[in-house]
Amino acid sequence: MSGTRVLVAGASIAGPALAHWLRRRGAEVTVVERAPELRPGGQAVDARGVAREVIRRMGLDAAVRAACTETIGAHTVDVDGNVLETYRADDDGGDGYISEIEILRGDLSQVLHDETRDGVEYVFGDRIAELTQDADGVDVVFAGGGRRRFDLVVGADGLHSALRAMVFGPRERFVRHLGHVLAFYSVPNEFGLDRWLIEYQESGSGRSALLRPIQDATRGMAMFSFRAADFDVDYRDVEAQKRLLRERMAGLGWLTPRILAHLDDTPDFYLDQVAQVVMDRWSSGRVGLLGDAAFSSSPLSGQGTGLALVGAYLLAGELAAAGWDPQAGFAAYEARMRSFVEANQEIGRLNARSRDVPGPDAEPSPDFAGEWFTELVGCALNGIELPGYADVPDFGAPAGTPIPSSAKP
Ligand SMILES: Cc1cc2nc3c(=O)[nH]c(=O)nc-3n(C[C@H](O)[C@H](O)[C@H](O)COP(=O)(O)OP(=O)(O)OC[C@H]3O[C@@H](n4cnc5c(N)ncnc54)[C@H](O)[C@@H]3O)c2cc1C
């Protein structure tokens, strides 16, 4: 059935990527985003392995590469700034610590939105307030008062997905906190940053600070990480999050005090727990989930964006291949994605464990030099088949307009 009406909640990465593929398969797509406009900010995200192939099939290779950060590599440093280790972007065939396709999250979101906005209806500053499904469709009431009926609804509304809570159950049932918190925000580049990322890890405390250049190196993007066994700060209360960050970073050396001095004048701030989403099913009737809402692997896996892009391709492809039958389409998408997601979540958990504070009760830090880890990374990057979907319609990708990177020095 062509002209299937699909509502997607969330316009970050998973939502616009799914909109791209649904439209190409012939669906009519509406994306509703809670924020009043596209959300900027976030650190760089990476497209590794099979996710790079999805970007190529989207026809966005040139647009994404034009917006890449062009980071040469990363230095880890001691408290005085002396270099301890160096990683280069071309290590491991471009799939290493700094990947060859590395793009600021906000820039990738912008590329995806720019490329889809002509063929997709975007509604900003609204959200789903109520949803009722029957055998033939889903009735949706929006918080802004609108009422509409869709054939399918997909939640791409992130780790704290409201749609997941509405249809599948409370967040506590699915969200697993990995014991760390990450914060990101931009600062003026008063640190002499060039094309290198610099990271300081305090030994034994699980705390770290990181800086990288953005916006032609006029600014830097900072990241802080700290241990937190529990995390009860409201993810929407930015002032409480900033207080928590100040408290938890007190006494961390290196450039930390100078970075913290910009907490109140930064135009962007993002803090969240490092968490995964683990669910038995990613669909219920005519409602499905995608991206962090369904299977967050956490920022420590380095693969949240890759999973969202690959999942978007498969979800649209499988729904179209099943003639838009939700049961068959969602089931095929889940079957294809499951082990790929699990490999990436395992990497996220191992990386979190390696940042844990050593102690008598702590699990031993993983041995990343083992062959088992190389195999696991192989599965996490490339361990999934991308069918060609030759039998389903493809209305073609419009040419993406390259946008300049806001990270380029
Ligand atoms: C501002 C921001 C900064 C980020 N920074 C980083 C980072 O630096 N490093 C990293 O690894 N990951 C970061 N992430 C997460 C990263 O984008 C995801 O892990 C990954 O790309 C998968 O994306 P997603 O689209 O599934 O979820 P997300 O990127 O989390 O996007 C979810 C979207 O849904 C919207 N939304 C939430 N609730 C509703 C609702 N009820 N109705 C409609 N829309 C809703 C949100 O505003 C957001 O735009 C960030 C996310 C955001 C939103």
PDBQT file of the ligand as one rigid body, heavy atoms in Angstrom, charges set to zero:
ROOT
HETATM    1  C1  LIG A 501      20.958  17.701  22.305  1.00  0.00    +0.000 C 
HETATM    2  C2  LIG A 501      21.535  16.309  22.209  1.00  0.00    +0.000 A 
HETATM    3  C3  LIG A 501      22.929  16.150  22.361  1.00  0.00    +0.000 A 
HETATM    4  C4  LIG A 501      23.494  14.857  22.278  1.00  0.00    +0.000 A 
HETATM    5  N1  LIG A 501      24.834  14.741  22.418  1.00  0.00    +0.000 NA
HETATM    6  C5  LIG A 501      25.418  13.526  22.282  1.00  0.00    +0.000 A 
HETATM    7  C6  LIG A 501      26.817  13.379  22.345  1.00  0.00    +0.000 A 
HETATM    8  O1  LIG A 501      27.533  14.344  22.488  1.00  0.00    +0.000 OA
HETATM    9  N2  LIG A 501      27.374  12.139  22.237  1.00  0.00    +0.000 N 
HETATM   10  C7  LIG A 501      26.593  11.053  22.050  1.00  0.00    +0.000 A 
HETATM   11  O2  LIG A 501      27.124   9.949  21.953  1.00  0.00    +0.000 OA
HETATM   12  N3  LIG A 501      25.251  11.147  21.980  1.00  0.00    +0.000 NA
HETATM   13  C8  LIG A 501      24.647  12.353  22.081  1.00  0.00    +0.000 A 
HETATM   14  N4  LIG A 501      23.279  12.461  22.002  1.00  0.00    +0.000 N 
HETATM   15  C9  LIG A 501      22.512  11.233  21.758  1.00  0.00    +0.000 C 
HETATM   16  C10 LIG A 501      22.649  10.781  20.297  1.00  0.00    +0.000 C 
HETATM   17  O3  LIG A 501      22.108  11.749  19.438  1.00  0.00    +0.000 OA
HETATM   18  C11 LIG A 501      21.942   9.439  20.143  1.00  0.00    +0.000 C 
HETATM   19  O4  LIG A 501      22.577   8.488  20.962  1.00  0.00    +0.000 OA
HETATM   20  C12 LIG A 501      21.925   8.799  18.766  1.00  0.00    +0.000 C 
HETATM   21  O5  LIG A 501      22.307   9.656  17.751  1.00  0.00    +0.000 OA
HETATM   22  C13 LIG A 501      20.539   8.191  18.480  1.00  0.00    +0.000 C 
HETATM   23  O6  LIG A 501      19.654   9.259  18.257  1.00  0.00    +0.000 OA
HETATM   24  P1  LIG A 501      18.100   9.255  18.481  1.00  0.00    +0.000 P 
HETATM   25  O7  LIG A 501      17.571  10.110  17.376  1.00  0.00    +0.000 OA
HETATM   26  O8  LIG A 501      17.597   7.875  18.650  1.00  0.00    +0.000 OA
HETATM   27  O9  LIG A 501      17.875   9.950  19.911  1.00  0.00    +0.000 OA
HETATM   28  P2  LIG A 501      18.216  11.466  20.429  1.00  0.00    +0.000 P 
HETATM   29  O10 LIG A 501      19.405  12.006  19.703  1.00  0.00    +0.000 OA
HETATM   30  O11 LIG A 501      18.270  11.419  21.885  1.00  0.00    +0.000 OA
HETATM   31  O12 LIG A 501      16.954  12.299  19.930  1.00  0.00    +0.000 OA
HETATM   32  C14 LIG A 501      15.659  12.219  20.456  1.00  0.00    +0.000 C 
HETATM   33  C15 LIG A 501      14.864  13.412  19.931  1.00  0.00    +0.000 C 
HETATM   34  O13 LIG A 501      13.501  13.274  20.357  1.00  0.00    +0.000 OA
HETATM   35  C16 LIG A 501      13.064  14.507  20.885  1.00  0.00    +0.000 C 
HETATM   36  N5  LIG A 501      11.997  14.218  21.848  1.00  0.00    +0.000 N 
HETATM   37  C17 LIG A 501      12.102  13.842  23.136  1.00  0.00    +0.000 A 
HETATM   38  N6  LIG A 501      10.886  13.625  23.669  1.00  0.00    +0.000 NA
HETATM   39  C18 LIG A 501       9.982  13.860  22.672  1.00  0.00    +0.000 A 
HETATM   40  C19 LIG A 501       8.575  13.787  22.595  1.00  0.00    +0.000 A 
HETATM   41  N7  LIG A 501       7.830  13.431  23.661  1.00  0.00    +0.000 N 
HETATM   42  N8  LIG A 501       7.970  14.092  21.422  1.00  0.00    +0.000 NA
HETATM   43  C20 LIG A 501       8.710  14.457  20.325  1.00  0.00    +0.000 A 
HETATM   44  N9  LIG A 501      10.057  14.553  20.363  1.00  0.00    +0.000 NA
HETATM   45  C21 LIG A 501      10.691  14.237  21.507  1.00  0.00    +0.000 A 
HETATM   46  C22 LIG A 501      14.300  15.127  21.483  1.00  0.00    +0.000 C 
HETATM   47  O14 LIG A 501      14.180  16.539  21.642  1.00  0.00    +0.000 OA
HETATM   48  C23 LIG A 501      15.358  14.749  20.447  1.00  0.00    +0.000 C 
HETATM   49  O15 LIG A 501      15.404  15.675  19.391  1.00  0.00    +0.000 OA
HETATM   50  C24 LIG A 501      22.659  13.705  22.071  1.00  0.00    +0.000 A 
HETATM   51  C25 LIG A 501      21.274  13.879  21.925  1.00  0.00    +0.000 A 
HETATM   52  C26 LIG A 501      20.704  15.159  21.973  1.00  0.00    +0.000 A 
HETATM   53  C27 LIG A 501      19.207  15.322  21.795  1.00  0.00    +0.000 C 
ENDROOT
TORSDOF 0
